[in-house]
Amino acid sequence: MHSPVPSHFAHRVAIVTGAGSGIGRATSIALAQAGARVLGVGRRKDALEETAHVHSAITVLPLDICEEGAADTIVGTALDLWGRLDVLVNNAGATAVMPLAETERSVITRLFELNVTAPSMLARAALPHLRDSSGSIVNVSSTYGHRPLPGGAHYAATKSAVEQLTRSWALELASAGVRVNAIAPGPTKTDVLAAAGLPHDAIDEMVSRERDRIPTGRLGDPEDVAHWILRIADPLATHITGQVLTVDGGLELV
Ligand SMILES: NC(=O)c1ccc[n+]([C@@H]2O[C@H](COP(=O)([O-])OP(=O)(O)OC[C@H]3O[C@@H](n4cnc5c(N)ncnc54)[C@H](OP(=O)(O)O)[C@@H]3O)[C@@H](O)[C@H]2O)c1
């Protein structure tokens, strides 16, 4: 268990996508515990409500972030509620197991819509308000944003795109006082593989193979990742931008 970051987020406002589960839920809770007011977004209302149940500073908005106009609705909701925006955590995402021989156009389109296009539109909608607050964007990439993933090339490609967006926006926005960073988790205990439609036995096999390769000997917990999302978004971290921080128990070193 990590202790919450003290008060740097007091009176700050954050948007977290994918707040109903995994890394997004842990991040929403950690931000609220650190003093922020949090708008948690995702499609499943019941899952979001479970997150909101943990802390009264979390308000939820059930919405598909890929829908036309979703970005303006999300940012507008945070502004209507609290009049400002300090942090955008672009966390919602999905993976797909798809070897080249089985590649389908519809899967490529869906992955890029969710992992690249929707976070881009959210960042655009958030930008004027992040300028006003000298705020920051944290994009959630993956260790596979900068390592090859045989059998999952298109997921890896979306996360590579996220890392290039991060670096390019960081340069574009540095003079405006808006910071842009990314956290790249390694294998983390969440529902991401189940959400990709993989059967339980395939997930168990994949997880145990990954665990054997991770130098720290364990998969990450969502709280391990949330911890670093908060630290890189911390309003006092004013001199760090354009960075991709890998949180993977040393996996990419081996
Ligand atoms: N777990 C890992 O091993 C790992 C490793 C590296 C990177 N990541 C990245 O970490 C991020 C979070 O994933 P996770 O591991 O925490 O898995 P997860 O529990 O499956 O979380 C994904 C979240 O995204 C939301 N989401 C999916 N499609 C959406 C849509 N169209 N609109 C709004 N929300 C949507 C889901 O909620 P709804 O279904 O309710 O919409 C869910 O809460 C993802 O970007 C993932 O690629 C995970």
The ligand as a Gaussian input file, in Angstrom:
#p B3LYP/6-31G(d) Opt

LIG

0 1
 N       -2.667000      -3.747000     -17.137000
 C       -1.546000      -3.745000     -17.817000
 O       -0.786000      -4.712000     -17.783000
 C       -1.163000      -2.517000     -18.631000
 C        0.155000      -2.431000     -19.092000
 C        0.518000      -1.323000     -19.839000
 C       -0.395000      -0.336000     -20.117000
 N       -1.671000      -0.436000     -19.666000
 C       -2.602000       0.647000     -19.991000
 O       -3.204000       1.127000     -18.804000
 C       -4.441000       1.757000     -19.131000
 C       -5.511000       1.287000     -18.153000
 O       -5.752000      -0.076000     -18.343000
 P       -5.958000      -1.119000     -17.131000
 O       -4.806000      -2.030000     -17.159000
 O       -6.294000      -0.408000     -15.891000
 O       -7.189000      -2.002000     -17.691000
 P       -8.752000      -1.893000     -17.530000
 O       -9.117000      -2.201000     -16.122000
 O       -9.317000      -2.729000     -18.621000
 O       -9.034000      -0.347000     -17.764000
 C       -9.378000       0.220000     -19.001000
 C      -10.433000       1.269000     -18.714000
 O      -10.731000       1.991000     -19.907000
 C      -12.127000       2.194000     -19.956000
 N      -12.562000       2.326000     -21.334000
 C      -12.386000       1.428000     -22.338000
 N      -12.962000       1.856000     -23.464000
 C      -13.539000       3.065000     -23.157000
 C      -14.295000       3.996000     -23.894000
 N      -14.574000       3.800000     -25.201000
 N      -14.728000       5.118000     -23.269000
 C      -14.461000       5.324000     -21.957000
 N      -13.723000       4.477000     -21.219000
 C      -13.274000       3.355000     -21.810000
 C      -12.733000       0.963000     -19.298000
 O      -13.994000       1.248000     -18.714000
 P      -15.385000       0.870000     -19.444000
 O      -15.223000      -0.513000     -19.976000
 O      -16.387000       0.984000     -18.340000
 O      -15.577000       1.900000     -20.497000
 C      -11.729000       0.657000     -18.200000
 O      -12.084000       1.266000     -16.984000
 C       -4.727000       1.407000     -20.602000
 O       -4.401000       2.526000     -21.411000
 C       -3.771000       0.248000     -20.863000
 O       -3.398000       0.163000     -22.221000
 C       -2.083000      -1.509000     -18.911000

